[in-house]
Amino acid sequence: MNPSSKHSPTLTTVSHDTMDISASDLLAERIENMVVHNPHFDHTKMLLKMKEGKVVLEGKVNTFFEKQMVQEALKHVDGIDAIYNHLEVTWN
């Protein structure tokens, strides 16, 4: 595990070769899997930042429905204490 990534608020991918996987790494992996595999929104224009159980959503989505669906999906991930939804609806 990279020591500098421990304090970084950016969502990181967990290496499955790593034996020392912390709870925050497992949470990051669960969040990433949920976002990438969810059919209700396009994750390619989003940035998710995570630190100490808090998730910040930034980027752009096409509709208010997508913005809400991201937040609703994250509500069901164990380990998230707060969600700050700063996604911008672009109507494109």
C-alpha positions, 0 to 999 in steps of 0.5 A: 500500500502506498503510504501517501494514498492513505491520506489522499481523498481521491478514490483509488483502485485496490490491488488484489495482489496486496495482502495488507488491504485496509478498510478504506481500500475495501470501501473504495473498491465497493464504491468503485464497483457500484459506480462502474456497474450501475446502469442508471448513470454514466460514470465517465464524467464523474470524480469521486473523492473519499476520505474517512467515510465521506464521499464527494461527488464532482463532475457532470451528469446529463439529468437530475435523475442521474444525479439523484441515482448516484447518491441513492446508490451510494446510500446503500454502500456500508461504510459511507457516513456522508455524501456530498453531491456536487454533480452538475447537470449539463443537459447535453 
